[in-house]
């Protein structure tokens, strides 16, 4: 089997650490290499929501041999260059501050720099935005991203599948994000509409 190009997973400081965790777990299950970036705010949120240090989670994932972690302040990292081959990028969860920076074309940390490179190289960029309610500024920024071809996957529950746990909703959103990236065919029509009764 030919070597797979890695996926860049950026984790920003929005609430939703469980979403990032499940996306990473799914990529590892798919045996897909991951280039990982977490901002300093993301690491704080991770401890608050997951009850463990970010470093502990990364150490556990690295046992797969698929994880390469990058310092978010290292603009000299390999993935900061467009000549470094990657499949695409996921930002999950994505704060509105990060959305605004992406919309403005800012690249003052590694996460933003790689997102900028992903767009200029015509690679897939998927963003899982986290905020509610949304202001007109948030919506305008997301529209700008969408107009550039960025895929937006808000973490909305799949009520038609009648989920009974938060974990089921998180798993669905993680799967949707990977489908948007073009990596996972798991959401076929039978799975999406299983148990749905239409009137």
Secondary structure, 3 states (H helix, E strand, C coil): CCCCCEEEEEECCCCCHHHHHHHHHHHHHCCCCEEEEECHHHHHHHHHHHCCCHHHHHHHHHCCCCEEEECCCCCCCHHHCCCCCEEEEEEEEECHHHHHHHHHCCCCCHHHHHHHHHHHCCCEEEEEECCCCCCHHHHHHHHHHHHCCCEECCCCCCHHHCCCCHHHHHHHHHHHHHHHHCCCCCCCHHHHHCCCCCC
